[in-house]
Amino acid sequence: MNTTQKPESKSSPLIHGFTGNINPNKPSKHKILFVDDDSNIINALRKVFRLEPYDILFTTDPREAISIARREKPSVVISDMQMPSLSGVDVFQAISETSPNTGKIILTGHADTDSAIDAINLGQVDRFMNKPWDEGELKRAVNNLIEIYQIRVENEQLNQSLVEKVHELEHFQNELESKIEERLDEIRQVNSLLDQSRKEIKLQYLSAIRVFSNFLELRSPAIASHSRLVADLSRILAQQLALDEGEIQQIYIAGLLHDIGKIGLPDHTLFTPFTSLDGESQTALLKHPVRAQTVFLSLPDMGEISKIIRHHHERYDGHGFPDGLIGANIPVGSRILAVAEDLDELQQGWLADRKLTLKEAAKFVSNSSGRRYDPEVIRALPKALEEYASTPLPNEKLVSAQGLKIGAVLSRNFTGPDGYLWGTKDQVVNGRMVTKFRDGESVIGVAMKIYIFKPQALSNNS
């Protein structure tokens, strides 16, 4: 129903006050503020909402409205556009500084384009409504803005909670070196917290993986670098084997964290060829896959990843450890990690008495196909190595996320640091993609490698 009140002459006396919720059966925590220099309009608005479960605030003075909003934090403000001292845009601009979540409705008898633009840009107005208004439409608008207000407030609280969680993680990381064994128990609790946060914001999960990687970095930069290489090559091998995105992600994360069980072992045990170690050191080293698995036992989402880590030293012929699994009984992720890890450790001199070249290491693992390694993974290795070491083609340009611009065109599929496909070949980069790539790069702390077509290449193609 349309109101019959129309603006006539502006009333002179200043009024401001409070109308409580007069419907006790519908308690409300929300307040609505009416601002209009015409008291007749104020009274008409109060009449519209007299049976609604809201606390009503009102004033004919725009300056007083700003003070009321600062003090009361209303969920919605309904204001006239044209008022003598301050306009509705001025009022909303001031309110936005102290109550950014408040919904804003402009009531106006007329509005030109410039006024509308100012209201949107400066006053952050949510709705325009004409006088006289439709009561039903006005109520629906207020109800809608109250729902939005609640969402905004809840998001603020959630963001604050996530910020606090990130600070907690940083605190744990700073104390790691002096209390490694003590921190292993705390890691389970922190990751339980991270697991919940990951369901809400994916970058929070990536941040957790980054923390674990930093543990390895603090223990040994060589092991951390080795783990990143194993993770990257394992991801490419998994893609060559056409595994689904969920498996690829799990294998990538397992590659990053597969040596977490080596924390606490001395350098001599870590960097001496296995055959040159004494019996006690060999025994300690053989336990690291199981130790790594126990770190993640309390984290539900890490169950499959921890299994991959536990079995990454199994042999295809059943002579590996810790469980002597054979062939397809070994998780496919573990079979992939076994190839990627040994390929790098052979080059580092951690497996053999001397460091092997990449070509020699690749030949070694290939010659052990069917014994140490899954033949299917070995068949995928040459193409995986080619992709891993590939350089940009003449028509391509390699950029980081910071160098990625809107309008660029991806020249290859791009898999993000979480193991999922973030972009496909020939996809045009939009603003949302740029934000996602840069946020991801900020979390992992390493420049991404993104292949895009050179502008001239796009011109030639067109």
ZILINBEL-V765005 format. One record per backbone hydrogen bond with DSSP energy under -0.5 kcal/mol. NH is the residue of the N-H (numbers start at 1). CO is the residue of the C=O. E is the energy in kcal/mol with one decimal. If there is no record, write none. Layout:
# ZILINBEL-V765005
NH|CO|E, NH|CO|E
This chain:
# ZILINBEL-V765005
3|133|-2.6, 17|58|-2.5, 19|56|-3.9, 20|18|-0.6, 22|20|-0.7, 24|22|-0.7, 26|23|-2.0, 32|55|-2.7, 33|76|-2.3, 34|57|-2.5, 35|78|-2.7, 36|59|-1.6, 39|37|-0.7, 41|38|-0.6, 42|38|-1.7, 43|39|-2.6, 44|40|-2.1, 45|41|-2.5, 46|42|-2.4, 47|43|-1.9, 48|44|-1.8, 49|45|-1.7, 50|47|-1.1, 52|49|-1.0, 54|52|-2.0, 55|30|-2.3, 56|19|-3.2, 56|54|-0.5, 57|32|-3.3, 58|17|-2.0, 59|34|-1.8, 60|15|-2.4, 62|60|-0.6, 65|61|-2.0, 66|62|-1.6, 67|63|-1.6, 68|64|-2.6, 69|65|-2.7, 70|66|-2.1, 71|67|-1.9, 72|68|-3.5, 73|69|-1.9, 75|31|-1.9, 76|31|-1.5, 77|103|-2.5, 78|33|-3.0, 79|77|-0.5, 79|105|-2.5, 80|35|-2.1, 81|107|-1.5, 83|81|-0.6, 88|81|-2.8, 91|87|-2.2, 92|88|-2.6, 93|89|-2.5, 94|90|-2.1, 95|91|-2.4, 96|92|-2.5, 97|93|-0.8, 97|94|-0.6, 98|94|-0.7, 98|95|-0.9, 99|95|-3.4, 102|99|-1.5, 103|75|-3.0, 105|77|-2.6, 106|127|-2.6, 107|79|-3.2, 108|106|-0.5, 108|129|-2.0, 116|112|-2.1, 117|113|-2.6, 118|114|-2.5, 119|115|-2.3, 120|116|-2.0, 121|117|-3.0, 122|118|-2.7, 123|118|-1.5, 125|119|-2.0, 126|104|-1.9, 127|104|-1.7, 129|106|-2.6, 131|108|-1.6, 135|1|-2.8, 135|133|-0.6, 138|134|-2.8, 139|135|-2.6, 140|136|-2.5, 141|137|-2.4, 142|138|-2.2, 143|139|-2.9, 144|140|-2.6, 145|141|-2.2, 146|142|-2.1, 147|143|-2.0, 148|144|-2.1, 149|145|-2.6, 150|146|-2.4, 151|147|-2.1, 152|148|-2.7, 153|149|-2.5, 154|150|-2.6, 155|151|-2.6, 156|152|-2.1, 157|153|-2.3, 158|154|-2.5, 159|155|-3.0, 160|156|-2.4, 161|157|-2.3, 162|158|-2.5, 163|159|-2.4, 164|160|-2.2, 165|161|-1.9, 166|162|-2.4, 167|163|-2.2, 168|164|-1.9, 169|165|-2.1, 170|166|-2.2, 171|167|-2.0, 172|168|-2.2, 173|169|-2.4, 174|170|-2.1, 175|171|-1.1, 176|173|-1.3, 179|175|-1.0, 179|176|-0.8, 183|179|-2.2, 184|180|-1.3, 185|181|-0.7, 185|182|-0.6, 186|182|-1.0, 187|183|-2.5, 188|184|-0.9, 189|185|-1.0, 190|186|-2.8, 191|187|-2.9, 192|188|-1.6, 193|189|-2.0, 194|190|-2.4, 195|191|-2.6, 196|192|-1.5, 197|193|-1.9, 198|194|-2.6, 199|195|-1.0, 199|196|-0.6, 200|196|-0.6, 200|197|-1.1, 201|197|-2.8, 204|201|-1.1, 205|201|-0.8, 205|202|-0.7, 206|202|-1.7, 207|203|-2.0, 208|204|-1.4, 209|205|-1.9, 210|206|-2.2, 211|207|-1.8, 212|208|-2.0, 213|209|-2.3, 214|210|-2.1, 215|211|-1.5, 216|212|-1.5, 217|213|-2.1, 218|214|-2.8, 219|215|-2.1, 220|216|-3.6, 224|220|-2.2, 225|221|-2.6, 226|222|-2.2, 227|223|-2.6, 228|224|-2.0, 229|225|-2.1, 230|226|-2.6, 231|227|-2.4, 232|228|-2.5, 233|229|-2.7, 234|230|-2.5, 235|231|-2.2, 236|232|-1.9, 237|233|-2.5, 238|234|-2.6, 239|235|-2.0, 240|236|-2.4, 241|237|-1.6, 242|239|-1.6, 243|238|-2.2, 248|244|-2.4, 249|245|-2.4, 250|246|-2.1, 251|247|-2.6, 252|248|-2.4, 253|249|-2.5, 254|250|-2.5, 255|251|-2.2, 256|252|-1.9, 257|253|-1.8, 258|254|-1.0, 260|257|-1.9, 262|259|-2.1, 263|260|-1.3, 265|262|-2.3, 269|266|-0.5, 270|266|-1.8, 271|267|-2.7, 272|268|-0.7, 274|350|-0.8, 276|273|-1.8, 277|274|-1.5, 282|278|-2.4, 283|279|-2.2, 284|280|-2.0, 285|281|-2.3, 286|282|-2.4, 287|283|-0.8, 287|284|-0.6, 288|285|-1.6, 291|287|-2.4, 292|288|-2.3, 293|289|-1.9, 294|290|-2.0, 295|291|-1.0, 295|292|-0.6, 296|292|-0.7, 296|293|-1.1, 297|294|-0.7, 299|296|-1.9, 300|298|-0.7, 302|299|-1.6, 303|300|-1.5, 306|302|-2.7, 307|303|-1.5, 308|304|-2.0, 309|305|-2.1, 310|306|-2.4, 311|307|-1.8, 312|309|-1.2, 314|311|-1.8, 316|372|-1.5, 317|371|-2.2, 318|315|-1.8, 321|313|-1.5, 327|316|-1.9, 329|326|-2.3, 330|327|-1.9, 334|331|-0.6, 335|331|-2.0, 336|332|-2.0, 337|333|-2.5, 338|334|-2.2, 339|335|-1.2, 340|336|-2.2, 341|337|-3.1, 342|338|-1.9, 343|339|-2.1, 344|340|-1.5, 345|341|-2.9, 346|342|-2.3, 347|343|-0.9, 348|344|-1.7, 349|345|-0.9, 350|345|-2.3, 351|345|-0.9, 356|346|-2.1, 361|357|-2.9, 362|358|-2.7, 363|359|-2.0, 364|360|-2.3, 365|361|-2.3, 366|362|-2.0, 367|363|-2.4, 368|364|-0.8, 369|366|-1.5, 370|373|-3.0, 371|368|-1.9, 372|368|-1.6, 373|368|-1.6, 378|374|-2.1, 379|375|-2.2, 380|376|-1.1, 381|377|-0.7, 381|378|-0.8, 382|378|-0.6, 384|380|-1.8, 385|381|-2.9, 386|382|-2.1, 387|383|-2.3, 388|384|-2.7, 389|385|-2.2, 390|387|-1.0, 396|393|-2.3, 397|452|-2.8, 399|397|-0.6, 399|450|-2.7, 404|400|-0.5, 404|401|-0.9, 407|429|-2.9, 408|405|-1.8, 410|427|-2.4, 411|451|-1.9, 412|451|-0.8, 414|423|-2.9, 415|413|-0.5, 416|414|-0.5, 416|420|-2.8, 419|416|-2.1, 422|414|-2.6, 422|420|-0.5, 423|414|-1.5, 426|410|-3.4, 427|424|-1.9, 429|408|-3.5, 434|430|-2.1, 435|431|-2.1, 436|432|-2.2, 437|433|-2.9, 438|434|-2.4, 439|435|-2.5, 440|436|-2.4, 441|437|-2.4, 442|438|-2.2, 443|439|-1.9, 444|440|-2.2, 445|441|-1.6, 446|441|-0.6, 450|399|-2.7, 450|448|-0.7, 451|449|-0.5, 452|397|-2.7, 452|450|-0.5, 453|409|-2.6, 454|395|-2.4, 457|454|-0.5, 458|454|-1.8, 459|455|-1.9, 460|456|-2.3, 461|457|-2.1, 462|458|-2.0
